[in-house]
Amino acid sequence: MLGARCLLRALRSCSSAPCPRPKPPARLSVRDALRVQSPSGERVTVQGWVRSVRSQKEVLFLHVNDGSSLESLQIVADSNLESRELDFGCSVEIQGQLVKSPYKRQNVELKAEKIEVVGTCDPKDFPLKYKDRPPLEYLRQFPHLRCRTNALGSILRVRSEATAAIHSFFKDNGFVHIHTPIITSNDCEGAGELFQVEVMEGLFKSVTAMVLASCPEDVALCHKFIAPGQKDRLEHMLKNNFLTISYTEAMEILKQASQNFTFTPEVAAVDLLVPGVGELFGGSLREERYHFLEQRLARSGLTEAYQWYLDLRRFGSVPHGGFGMGFERYLQCILGIDNIKDVIPFPRFTHSCIL
């Protein structure tokens, strides 16, 4: 009887307080995982493409790379985690413990607890081969896949660092960065200026805060002489959460405004609308399932033209999405400029193509 009373008291105390939830594993890039100096068994999640698979009787060794570093991360797992779909080129998500490696060539390795093949890859058809070092001339045939090689991965990372260094140099020396007209440009209203972050609202507020801190006099001049009320509107946007509504709620608002609209099926897409400008961001999830894309392209007679895109889905496909921000529209929003031509250094429009 005494034991039962103790059990009841324990249950009451648990029910009155929230039960602690297990902490989800941290998501690390391969580069960040390799930089951990003193791994102590912390649980992490790593994603990437398989560079090599080596199976022994009781142990499975993988090397995974996500493009963030030249070096790959070694994965050590029990052989029972091996899958027939686990092969060179496939995309994986791995959860496990980050531990110190016994090998001299590497500081850490990931002791896998779970291996999920996200996108399969048939190595017989995959144009990149294990332990192969194809010349750059060969890789030019596969511009959509060559970034997974060490050579092109290194070039892209150097390009990224060089771009940042050049911008930093000119900014530190008082230069002003402008977007000049290019004859071959097909960029409409800055739609090609892609910004990839987790949250559109976070991007807008973060960039705006930096702009206001970096050039307050320029912003104040626009607010004072061009858009007197824009300063208050902008401060309101920065201090408050953006309102999020569903497609269905938007349709109800439009119906109440006595507007006639054709209702189309709902898709996994999102737009960010801001006062005075309208659509600032547009984004959506993409179709990553190979067979759906293959059938749709076949019906349209476009299979050959978009074979490169099918390759991306056939060789290690991953769920993905994205969004774009109209850069000039963003400038209109924070400065209160009505006409987009006034925020483009060298605008081109009908009957006016001076440059």
C-alpha positions, 0 to 999 in steps of 0.5 A: 500500500505504501508503495502505491501511495508513493507511485501516485504522488510521483505521477501527480508531480509529473502531471503537474509539470511538463515532461522534458523533451529530448533535445534534437540533434544539432544540424551541422555542415561537414565543415563545422563538424570537422572543425569541432576540436574536442568532440564529446559524443554530442548528437548531431545530424549531417547531410550530404552526398556519399563519396565512398562506401566501404563495408566490412563484416561488422562495420560500415565506413562512409565518407560524406561531403556536402560541398562546405569543405574539401575534406569529407566526414568519415561515418562509422556505422554498424553493418546492419545499417547498410542499405542496397540504396546506399551507394556512391553519389546518393544523398543521405541524412545521418544522425549520430554521435560526434566522437574523436577519431583514432586515426591520425589523418582526421580529428573527428568522425561520426558514429552513426545511429541512423542513416537515411537515403534521401535520394538514390543514385545508380553509379552505373549511370552516374557520369562521375565515378568513384576515385576518378579524377576527370579532366575539366574538359570532361566536366564541362559536359555536366555543369549541373553535377560538376560542383560535386567534384573536389576541383569544382567545389574548391573553385566555387569556395575560392570564388565565394571568398574572393568575391567577399574580399573584393567587396570588403576592399572597395567598401573599406576604401569608400567606393559605392557598389552599383548594378550597371546595365549588361546587354545580355542580362535577363534579370527583371526587377532584380529577380535574379538577386536570390537570397537564401535564408530560413525566414523571409521576415528575418532577412527583411528585418536583418538587412534593413537594420544593417542598412539603417545603421550603415547609412542613416543620413541617406535613408533619412533624406529619402524619408524627409523629402520623398516619403515623409510617412515612410519612417514610421511605417518602416519602424512599425514593420521592424518592431512587429511580427509580420502577419501570416495568412493561408491561401484560404484566408486570402480568398475570403478577404478577396470575396469580402471585397466583392472581387471575382477570382478563379480558385485554383488548387493549393500548392506549397508556395508563399509570397511576402506582400509589403505596403506600397510595393506588393509582392516582395518575396516569392517562394515555393517548394520544388517537385523532387520526385523523379518519376513525376517530373519525367512523366510531365516532361514527356507529355510536354515533349521536353525530356531531351531539353531538360535531361540535365534537370532530370539528372539532378533528381535521378542522381541523389535527389533532395527535397528542396525549395527556394525564394527570390527577393526583388532587390529594387522592390526592397529599396522601394519599400525601405525608402518609400520610392513610388517608381521602380525606375528611380532606384535603378542606377541605369533604368531601361524601359520603352522608348528609353535605352540611353545606355 
